[in-house]
Amino acid sequence: MLSHRSLSTLALGLLLTVSVTACTGADKPSAAPATATPTVSATPALADLSGEEILKQATAALSQNSFTVEGDLSGGEDGAMRVTLSTDGKGSCTGTIQQGATGSFELRATPDRTWLKPDAQYWASILAKKGVSADVAAAVTERIGGKYLTGPQDDPDVKGMAEICKGVTGILSDFGNAKVTKAAVRVAEGVETVPLTVTTADGSSGQVYIAATGKPYPVKMESPMDTQPVHVVFRDFGKPVTVQAPPAAQVLDTADLKKQTQGA
C-alpha cells in the first residue's frame, strides 16, 4: 500500500533545486565558460558600479517584475532538468519542468492555490524508484494519471509546491554574501550586458549577465558543470502572466489522494 505522503511528495522538491543548484552551484564547476562573446564599450550608468551593487540591483529588479525563465539545470542523478516557467513576481507562476528521462510535470500556482500535474512517464518513473510493483503502479496511474494535485495552502506538501514560485522570483537571492567579480561589458543573447562571476563560500561559481542599459534585468546565467552545464535565459520582462485554475473534473485534492492510493 502506498502512503499519502509517498505519493503527494513525489515531485514537490524537484524545482526547488532551481534556486540552489543554478544559483549557488551545488555541483562544482570545472572551468570558466569556453564560449566567448564580443566585448563592447561600457555603459557608465551600470558598468561603473561594483559587482556587488549590480547584483543587488538585478535581484531587486527581478523580484518586482514578471518574467519567464527557461533553460537547463543540473538535476543530479536523474539527468538535466529543463525548465520553462513564467511568474508574475507576486506569487503566481505557470510552466513545465522536464526531469531527464524521469518525465515532466506542469505547474500552475497562485497565492491562494497550487496545482501540479505529473505526466504518465513521471508517475511510472517515480513509482518504480519507490519500489512499487508494476501492477500497483499501473493501478495508481490509471486512477490519478492526468490529474492535477492540489490541496490547502497550509498543507505541508502543497506548501512545497508553492515554494517553487518563490524560488524562481528569488533566483538571484541565494547568492547572499558571495564574492562578485565584474568583467567588461559584452553582448550576451543579443543584449549588451555586464558579466558577473559569482563565487560562493564553498568555491562554486557561475556567471550572471546583467542588462547594461535600462532596468538591470538578468539576461543569462550559466555554470559549466562537469556533466550537466547550467544555462538559463530570462525573457518577457513585464509581460502579463495569467494562471488559470484547471477544470474541477481534472483536479485531485491531496486528501483524496490517500483514499485513491489505499485501494490500489
Disulfide bonds with the S-S distance in Angstrom:
Cys93-Cys165 1.92
